[in-house]
């Protein structure tokens, strides 16, 4: 039966994270399209970044699949179709990521123009499906989550994603999420980190991420 929490929770950080996926899916297609055929070194850099993007998106969606959708389905009645729609979208996105991964493997093996262009086409298709889902999730799902989940339940997805991210990539993924954040959004996201982790971000993470961005974007 429907259950409402005492007051709507703040789900805005999801919008900030979505900006990361919108940006990176667009940039990946643009950067790969600009790669000269036969440039193996540049190809490896971009394929490595593409795999990071795929991993981050997989972790983001698996946290929703495991921790959010079951709770919402148990608490919603007439609006349960929204969650079912989200689940179906995740399946479509997963299928597009499989195609992107296969095309990336082929381009890495043979960094020619046909392989590059096939990967770009797969990325463009993947982004179209992804952006449509993100728009729908923000408009239809986040208001439901705000009313029917507790803050602890909502925060559990971030904890799940962080717990399953390789430690060597944690600061990089955090930098990707912060890149397009407004000052207040950045402050809020940083406030969730333990004190030592915030210090690590300011002392090491920011510099490492800036260096990484220069490497990937040229």
N, C-alpha and C positions, 0 to 999 in steps of 0.2 A: 504494500500500500504506500501511497505517497508520504514522504517524510520531509518536513521543512526544518532547516536549522533555525536557530533563534534569530539570526540576522544574516543577510547576504554576505558572503565572503568576497574578498578581493581576488579576482582571477586575471588581473591585467598583465601579470608577468607572462602569461601565455601569449599575449599579443606581441610582447617584446621578443620572445623566442621565435615566434612566427616570422618576424621581420628578418631574422637571421636566415631562415630557410628560403624566404622569397629572394633575398639578396644573393645568397650563395648559388641558388639554382640558376639565377639569371647570369651571374658572373662566370660560372663554370662554362655555360654554353658560349659566351662571348670570348673567353680566354682560350678555350680549346679551338674555336673556329679561327682564331688569329695565329695559332701555332703553325709554324712552317713545316711542311711535309719533310720527314726524315730527321727532325730535331729530337733525338731520343732523350737528351737530358731534360729538355723542357716538357716533353711528353710525360716523363716519369714524375716530375714535380706536380703536374696537373692531375695525373691519375692518382697519385698519393692523396692529394687534396680532395679529389672526388670520392675516394674511399672514406675519408674522414667525414665528408658530408653525408654519405650513405649511412655510416655508422651512427652519426648524431641523430639523423632522422629516424633510423630504426629504433634507437633507444628511447627517443621521444614518444614514438607511437606504441612501443611495447609497454611503456609505463601506463599509457592511457588504456590500452587493451586489458592489462592485468589488474589495474588498481582503480580506474575510474568507471569504465563502462559497466562492469558487473554491479557496482554499487548503485549507479544511476538507474539501471534497468530494474533493480529491485525496488526502487523508490518512486518510479514514474508510472503513470497510467496512460493517459491519452497521448502524452508527449514522448513515450518510449520509442516511437518511430524515428525520432531525431537521433537517438543513440544507435539504432539499427542502421541508419544512413551513414553515420560516422564509421561504424564497423565495416560496412561495404566499401566505403571510400579508402579505408586503410588497406583492404585487400587489393583494390585497383592500384594504389600507390606502390604496394609491394611488388606487384607484377611489373610495373614500369621500372622499378629499381632493378629487378632481375634483368630486364633488357638493357638498361644502362650499364650494369656490371659486365654483362657479356660483351657489349660493344667496347667498353673500356679495356677489357682484357685483350680483345682483338687489336685495338689501336696500340696498346703497349707492346704487343708482340711484333706488329708491323705498323710503324707510325707513318703510314702513307696518307695521301689525300682521301681516298675512298673510305678508309677505316675511320679517319678523323671526322669526315662528314657524316658517316653513319652514327657515330657517337653523338655528334651535335644534334642530329635529328631525334635521337632517342632522348636526349636531355630536354629538348624543347617540348616533346610530348609529355615527358615526366613532369616538367614544370607546370604545364597546363592543367594536368590532373591534380597536382599538389595545390596550386594556388586556388583552384575552385573549392577544394576541400577546406583549406585554411579560411577562406572567406565565409564558407558555410558554418564552420565550427565557431568562428567568432560571433557570427550573427545569431545562430540558433542554439548552439550547445553551451557556450559560456554563461549565458543567463540562467540556464537550468542548473549548471554546476554551482553557480553562486548561491542558488536557493536551496539546493538539496544535498550539498556536501559540507562537511566541517572543514575548517582551515587545516587541521591535522591531516585529514584525508586528502585534501588538495595538495598539501606540501609533500605527501608521500611519493608523488610521482617524480619530483625533483630529486628526492633522496634515492629513489630507485635508479634513475638515470645516472646519477653521480656514482652510485655503488657499482654499476656495471660498466662504467667508462674506464678504459686503461688509465692508470695514474699518470702516465707520461702525457696524456692528452687532456687532462682535466683543465689546466690553465688555458690551453688553446681553445677548447670548446667554450669556456667561460668568456674569453675575449671575443669570440665570435658572437656570443649572445649580447655582450655589452656594446658592441661596435656602434650600433644605430640607436642605442638607448638615449633618452633624454636625461639630463642631470638628475632629476628626481627619480626616474626609473633606475638609473645606475646606482644611486644611493640605496634605494630599496633592495635591489638585488644583492649588493655588497653586504647589507645589514644581515642577510641570512647566513653569511659565512662566519665560522668561528674566528675569533681574533687572530690566531696565528695564520689562518688561511688568507685573511684580508691583507696581512702584512706581506705574505708571500706574493700575492697578486701585485701589490704596489711596488715591491722591491724587485721581483723577478718577472712575474707574469706579463705585465704591461710591455716591458722591453722585449721579451721573447715573442709576444704576439705581434708587435710592430715589425719585428724582423721577419717573422713568418709571412705577414701580409706582403711585405716588399718582395719576398722570394716568389710568392704565388702570383702576384698581380703584375710583377715586373716594373 
